[in-house]
Each structure stands twice: as C-alpha cells, then as structure tokens.
Amino acid sequence: MRARLTVHELEAFLHVADARNFRIASERLHVSQPALTRTVKTMEGKLDVRLFDRNTRRVDLTSAGQELLPIARRIVSEFDSSLSDLSEFVAGQRGSVTIASLPSVAAALLPHAIAEYEQSHPHVVIGLHSLPAERSLALLIDGTADFALSSPPSHDAAGIDYQPLLRDEFVLICGKRDPLARSKKARWSRLTERPFLASGEGTSVRRITDRVLAETGQAIVPRYESSSLALIGAMVAAGLGITAIPRMTLRLLDASELAVVPMEAPPVYRELGVLTRKDRFLSAAVTRFIDVLRRQQGGVA
C-alpha cells in the first residue's frame, strides 16, 4: 500500500511550487533548506514520481507536479478551513446546544436567553425539547440533550449533576368571579373548599402539591386531573374548581379569566436548576449558554 502524503508535505510542496526556489520557500516555512529538500524527496518517494525539475537557477514543476498542484491547494485549503471551524468550536463560536426543558421553564427563560446568546454566538445551532421532567431527564441520560432545565432529580438518578438556578413560588388560581379572587393571600387549606384540579401523575407540580398537602394534613381527592396545564387553566376559568401551580406555569395558560393568589402557611417554592451528566464533557458553546441563563437569573442558587 502506497504511503499517504501528509498535510505538512503538501504545504511544503506548495511553497516550493509558488516560490520556484528552495531557499526562498524554506525561509517562508521557517525551516532549513536541507530539511525542505528532504521533505520534497520523501514526497517523491511516496508517489514514485518527480515533482520538480531542478537546476542551479530555477525550479520548475514536472507534469506530475502540475497535476498535484490544484489537488494540494484544495486539500490544504480544506484542512485550514476545517481547523478554523475546529478553533471556533473550541472557542464556543460553532457547534450546537441541545436543551431539554420543562415547558413552563422553556417559555419563561429560554426566549430571552436565546436572543442574548445569538448576538455573540450566531453560528451555534440551538435545539429545544419542551417536555415533562421525566422525559427531559431521559433525553439527558441518552445523550440527546446537552443539559436539562428541570426540578431536582430523584436520589436514584445516578451520574446526574444538579445546579440550582431559581425558585418558583406556588400560587392559587381560581376564576375571577370566585370569592377567593379577592384574597390577598390564601392558605393551602383553602384548597379543600372547592373541587381540586390536579396536575397529572408524575409531573413535578403534582409531586410537590401531593407532598405539601400531606405535610399540612389536607386530605384532598382531585375532582379532575390532567398533565395539560392549559386544560387545567381552562377548567378553572370555567368554574370547575381551583388549583395550586408554580407562578412560572402561568405563561402556559390563558390567564384572562383567572385570578392569581399568592399562597402561605406554608409558602412553597419549586426549585429549578441545570441538570448535566457527570460523565459528559460540556462544549464551550453549551457552557456559555448556561452562563447566559445564570446571568439573566442574577446568579440565583
């Protein structure tokens, strides 16, 4: 099998072909003339052909050298371009950022973060997956997503690193004509006074509401439940019941017919953060996107 030429050899060939002089070419390459001569002879040995006709005054390309010239220019140019792309990738200016996020977090945080990020990283491709917590975590684990924006993972989520980003307070929502709409604050016990609309099993909202209701001794059997917050909001607006949700999820509802009441006794927050795989290297592009998110949230932890 014939030995392959290296990019270094092709660059040396191009310098000699352009200068038509070994001394001038060696000066441009910052190597000694004998070293450059050996490099060209090595190429000719690999190809089993002469590339230059040499005399005391001039160096000319042979017919084989003429054939190689455009090929060498193209290969070196493509190599330099690829190195430039690689350098931009290492610097975070190229590549991709794929995010798996809770829908409410995606709606509240990502549009502004992407708008800021694109100003300084216009060549980075951003992919978004707006999914419940368990599915977001699954995309992170299988490598589809670079990171996830979600609630803290369960204790059995081995290999996952979690960094807090912000806290999202729970509020009570009811119809605007409901007497509760005039309240400045509402205790969790008020949820027993109306039919309760619960988020779907397995959602981060449901896990928190179930825990708080149990801790406060509220025995509530949901009248309705749905994983669609938009549907829950519509049902509340229609007077079918009330519910407690994180304030950030209001972005996913038509709130025009809803009243929002802060909750107390106790005040409850949904913690949200950045989930990454401990065994996966984060590119500069991904790291800088996370930095934008943290800066926009004021570094809340």
N, C-alpha and C positions, 0 to 999 in steps of 0.2 A: 504493500500500500504506500503510495507516494506521500511523503511528509507534507503537512499543510503549512502554508505561509502564515506568519503572524502579522498582526496589525503594525507592530514595530518595524518589521521588514518592509511592509508596503509603504509606510511613511518614509523610510529611508530611500526606497526606490523613487518615490515621488519627488523628494528633494533633489536627488541627483538628476532626474529627468527634467525638472524645472530649471536647475542651475546649469546643466550640461558641464558640470565641473565638480570633481570630488572634493576639492579643497573648500570651495565656497559652500557646498552642501554640508560638509562636516562642520563648518563654522555656524551655519544656521541651526544645525541639530545639536550643537554644543557637545560634539564627540570628536575624537581624534580621526584623522583621515585614514590611518590603517584600520581602525575599528569599523569605519563605514565601508571600507573596501571589503573587509571580511563579511560584513552583513550582506552585501550585494552578491558576493561569491557564494554564500550559503544559500541565498535565494535561487541563484542559477543552478546550484547543485540539486536543490529540491525539485526544480522544474525540468532539469536536464536540458537547459537551453541557455544561450547567451542573451542577456538583456541589453547590453551596451557594447558598442564598438568604441574602443579607446585608442587615442594616440597622444602624443606629447602636448598637443594644443587643444584638443576638443574631445568631448564625449558625446556620442550620438546613440540614439535608440536603434536597436535592431528591429526587424519586422516583428519579432516576438515581443519586444519591449513596447512597440507601438500598440500591439493587441492588448497587452496588460494594462497600459496607461489608463484608459477610461474605466476599466474594471477596478483598478486600485483606487482611483479617485472616488468612485461610488462607494466602495467598501469603507474607506477611511471617513468619508463624509457621513455615512450612515452610523458608523461607530461613534464619531464625535457627537452626532445628534442624539444618539442613544445615551451617551454619557451625560450629555446636558440634561436629558429628561430624568436620568437617574439622580443627578445632582439636585434637580428641582424637587424630586420625590423625597430625597433625604432631607431637604430643607423645608418640606411641608407644602411646597407650591404645586405639586402634582399628586395624583393618586385619587383615592376615594375614601369617603366616610359613610359607613352604613349604620343607621341608628334604629334600634327597636325601642319604642316608647309607649307608655300608657297614652291613650287618646287624649285625655284632658291635659296631660303634660305637654304632649306634642303641640296641641292647639295653643297653649298658653306661652310656651317658651321657645319653640323651635322657629317660628317665622321670623322673629326679631333676631335670634341668634344667627340664622342662616343669612339674613340680609347683611348683618355686620361682617360675618365671615367671608362672604363672597366678595366684598370690597377689596380685601387683601389676599384672597385665595381664589381668583376667578377660574382657575383651571382644575380645581378639585371637584370631582363629581360626588354629589351627596345623595344617598339613598335613604328612604324613610319607610319604616314599618310601624303603623299605628295599631297596637294590639294590647289585649289584656296582659296582666303581669306574668302569668304562667307561660303564655306563648312568646312574650318578649324574652323571657329567660331562656326558653328553648332555642330561639334564634341565636342568642348569645352563646349558648353552650355548643351548638353545632357549627359555630364559626360563620354563620350568615351575617350576623351583626358584629360590628367592632365594639360597641358598647350599648347598654340599655339604660333608659331613664325610667325608674320604677321605684316601688316601695322596697324596703329591705328584704332580702331573700330569707327563706326559712333556714333553720340551723343545719338542715341536711343538704344544703346547696354547696357541696364541697368544691373547692377550686375557684370560687367566685369572690371577688373583692368588691366591697361596697364602700363608697364615699358619700356622706350626706351632702345634699345640695340645698334643700329648703324644707320648710314646714308649711303645710296647707291646712288651714283650720276648717273644722266641720261646722256647717250651718244647717238650720232647719229651713225647709222650703214648704210653703203652703200656697193655696190660691189667694189672690189679692182680696177676695171678699170674706176669707176666713177670719174670725175674730183674732186668731193668733197673729195675723198680719200686722196688727197694731202694737205688738210686743216689741220692746227694745232688746230683750234677751229671752231665751227660752231654756228651761231645764230639760234634761233628757227625759224626765218623767212625763213631759207633755206629749211625748210620742205615744203614750198609752191612751190618749184622749180621742184619737182619730184612727181610722184604718191606716195601717202602716204599709208603705210600699218599699220593698227591699230590693237592693241590688242582687244580681244573680250569684248563686253559689260559686265560690272560688275566686270572686273578684276581690281586689284589695279593699274596696269600700265595704263589702259585705263582711269581710273578716274583722275589720275594725268596729263596725257597728255591732256585730254579734258580741265581740269582746266587751265593749263598753256597756251594752245593755245587761250582759251577765254580771259585770262588776257592780253595776248600780242596782241590781235586783229587779230589773224590768223584765217581766215575762211577756214577750210580745210574739204572737204568731202573725207573720205577714199576711195581709189580705191578698196582695199581689206581689210578684217578684219578676224582675227582668234584668238581663245583662245590658239592655239598651238604656242608657241614661236619658237619651232623647225621648224614649217612650215613657219612662218614669216621669219626666218633667211634664209631658203632655197629659198624663193621667192625673198628676197633682193639679195642674191647671184646670182640669175638668171637674175638680172637686171630689175625686175618688179616694183621696187620702193625703197623707203628708209623709215626709221622709227626711233623713239627715244625710247630707253628702258633703264632700270637700268643696270649698269655695271655688277652687280652680275648675271643677267639672261644670260649673255654670256656663262655661263657654260652649259646651256641647248641647245646651238646651235652648229652647225658645223661652226666654225669661219674661216676655212681655206681660204674661198673666200670672206671674209668680211673685210672691213676697219672700224675701230672704231675711232670716232672723238669726243673729249670732247665738251660739249655744254656750251654756255654762253648766256648772255643777255636774260633771267637771267640764272645763274646756278641753276639747280633743283635737289633736292635730294628726294629719297623715304625713309621715316623714317620707321624703322623696330623695333619691340620690342617683349616682352614676354607678352602674354595675359593669365590671370588666372581668375577663378571665385572667387568673393569676399566671397561667402558663402561656399567655399570648402577648407578643410584643405589639405595642401600640405605635403606629407610624407617627411621624411628626404632624401630618395633616390631622389625624384623629386627636392627638394631644392638644393641638392648638384649638380645635373646635371645642373640646371640653373646657379649655381655658376661657374661651368666649362665654360659655354658659356660666361658669363660676363668676366671671367679672360682672356679667349682667345681673346676677343674683346677689351681688355685693359680697361674694365670698362666704355666704352663709353656710355654716356646717352644723 
